[in-house]
Amino acid sequence: MSKRGVLEAWEEFDLDTSLKASFSLPLFERKDANIFVKTYGYKTGLRLEGRLGLLLYDGCSLPEASFLSGAWFNPFEGAGRLRRRPRLALYELLQVFPGLGLAINPWDIRAMFYSIFLSRNTDYYANTVRWVREMALRAGDEASLALLDPRKFGSSYQLAQLAEIRDGLDGALALLSPGIELVGSEASFSLVKERLLSLPHVGPKTVHAFGLFCLGLTQLAPADRHLIAISRALGLVGEGVRAPRKDLCIRYRCFGDGGPCPQAPSCLTALLMRELGLMAGWFQTAAFLYGALYLSKREDPAGLLRR
């Protein structure tokens, strides 16, 4: 039932930080310092307001507000369950982003995929958010979004590639039933992963980010250059670590008994999954945010790369 309510999160929870680090950011309009209104798709018009340690919501249920805001995922609880070395590495990023939750969206899965796919090799805030927001406002919902030609929203190669895979994406996303039931479903991820990876221009980073931000599989850490650099600097992985390979990811399962992937001993995503467990996705999200806000500007205020 949709209603107004208050959700009590951990003391440092910050709605603005959590949405800023999420691929669902383009689907919200900021109304005030810490007030966001959903402008697309499922429960359009719902309102989220962050206060110190609290989330006020209007137009949705408590579970929906919890997932969309990131308040469902308390990183301090997860970090406390880890062994000493990975726990200390996590605390380095927790000191920078103590209010960061994982804002996920298992309802608007096409728009979320677009946001993830269009974030490759570009400035997420300057370009991706603008492209996806313009498409989302034009379409209004998932069915209409599927009919839009991404090339009409810019001349970048990312938009051209999205147009190229649009029809193939229909078949892949049709394997999933959007909704809360997707959250935590390793079976759903295994079902859709191979279909997504069979599309051109779709690699492991995109698919793992989809699993994290749509299915809430927080043990997945999408690999990028900032994650590699920070993971090495904090002693979580060695120099021989490698990003996941598409040809292997399409053959082997990330979960279950699909057989050992031959790259698992050196795969960044696999290594962080083993070291950090359900905190791997939060660690990656914090590393992305730190990279986007600081490392990309040649800044390192917390000295993470000097540890």
Secondary structure as the mmCIF struct_conf table of DSSP 4:
data_model
#
loop_
_struct_conf.conf_type_id
_struct_conf.id
_struct_conf.beg_label_comp_id
_struct_conf.beg_label_asym_id
_struct_conf.beg_label_seq_id
_struct_conf.end_label_comp_id
_struct_conf.end_label_asym_id
_struct_conf.end_label_seq_id
STRN STRN1 LYS A 3 GLU A 8
TURN_TY1_P TURN_TY1_P1 GLU A 11 GLU A 12
HELX_RH_AL_P HELX_RH_AL_P1 LEU A 15 LYS A 20
TURN_TY1_P TURN_TY1_P2 ALA A 21 ALA A 21
BEND BEND1 SER A 22 SER A 22
TURN_TY1_P TURN_TY1_P3 PHE A 23 SER A 24
HELX_RH_3T_P HELX_RH_3T_P1 LEU A 25 LEU A 27
STRN STRN2 PHE A 28 ASP A 32
TURN_TY1_P TURN_TY1_P4 ALA A 33 ASN A 34
STRN STRN3 ILE A 35 LYS A 38
BEND BEND2 TYR A 40 GLY A 41
TURN_TY1_P TURN_TY1_P5 TYR A 42 GLY A 45
STRN STRN4 ARG A 47 ARG A 51
TURN_TY1_P TURN_TY1_P6 LEU A 52 GLY A 53
STRN STRN5 LEU A 54 CYS A 60
HELX_RH_AL_P HELX_RH_AL_P2 LEU A 62 SER A 69
TURN_TY1_P TURN_TY1_P7 GLY A 70 TRP A 72
HELX_RH_AL_P HELX_RH_AL_P3 PRO A 75 ALA A 79
TURN_TY1_P TURN_TY1_P8 GLY A 80 ARG A 81
BEND BEND3 LEU A 82 LEU A 82
HELX_RH_AL_P HELX_RH_AL_P4 ARG A 84 VAL A 96
TURN_TY1_P TURN_TY1_P9 PRO A 98 GLY A 99
BEND BEND4 PRO A 106 TRP A 107
HELX_RH_AL_P HELX_RH_AL_P5 ILE A 109 PHE A 117
TURN_TY1_P TURN_TY1_P10 LEU A 118 ASN A 121
BEND BEND5 THR A 122 THR A 122
HELX_RH_PI_P HELX_RH_PI_P1 TYR A 124 THR A 128
HELX_RH_AL_P HELX_RH_AL_P6 VAL A 129 ALA A 139
BEND BEND6 ASP A 141 ASP A 141
HELX_RH_AL_P HELX_RH_AL_P7 GLU A 142 LEU A 145
TURN_TY1_P TURN_TY1_P11 ALA A 146 LEU A 147
BEND BEND7 LEU A 148 LEU A 148
HELX_RH_3T_P HELX_RH_3T_P2 PRO A 150 PHE A 153
HELX_RH_AL_P HELX_RH_AL_P8 TYR A 157 LEU A 173
TURN_TY1_P TURN_TY1_P12 ALA A 174 LEU A 175
BEND BEND8 GLY A 179 GLY A 179
HELX_RH_3T_P HELX_RH_3T_P3 ILE A 180 LEU A 182
TURN_TY1_P TURN_TY1_P13 VAL A 183 GLY A 184
HELX_RH_AL_P HELX_RH_AL_P9 GLU A 186 LEU A 197
TURN_TY1_P TURN_TY1_P14 SER A 198 SER A 198
BEND BEND9 LEU A 199 LEU A 199
TURN_TY1_P TURN_TY1_P15 PRO A 200 HIS A 201
HELX_RH_AL_P HELX_RH_AL_P10 PRO A 204 PHE A 213
TURN_TY1_P TURN_TY1_P16 CYS A 214 LEU A 215
TURN_TY1_P TURN_TY1_P17 THR A 218 GLN A 219
HELX_RH_AL_P HELX_RH_AL_P11 ARG A 225 ALA A 233
TURN_TY1_P TURN_TY1_P18 LEU A 234 GLY A 235
BEND BEND10 LEU A 236 VAL A 237
TURN_TY1_P TURN_TY1_P19 GLU A 239 GLY A 240
STRN STRN6 ARG A 242 ARG A 242
HELX_LH_PP_P HELX_LH_PP_P1 ALA A 243 ARG A 245
HELX_RH_AL_P HELX_RH_AL_P12 LYS A 246 CYS A 249
TURN_TY1_P TURN_TY1_P20 ILE A 250 ARG A 251
BEND BEND11 TYR A 252 TYR A 252
BEND BEND12 CYS A 254 GLY A 258
TURN_TY1_P TURN_TY1_P21 PRO A 262 SER A 266
STRN STRN7 CYS A 267 CYS A 267
HELX_RH_AL_P HELX_RH_AL_P13 LEU A 268 LEU A 276
HELX_RH_3T_P HELX_RH_3T_P4 GLY A 277 MET A 279
HELX_RH_AL_P HELX_RH_AL_P14 ALA A 280 LEU A 293
TURN_TY1_P TURN_TY1_P22 TYR A 294 TYR A 294
HELX_RH_3T_P HELX_RH_3T_P5 LEU A 295 LYS A 297
TURN_TY1_P TURN_TY1_P23 ARG A 298 ARG A 298
TURN_TY1_P TURN_TY1_P24 PRO A 301 ALA A 302
HELX_RH_3T_P HELX_RH_3T_P6 LEU A 304 ARG A 306
#
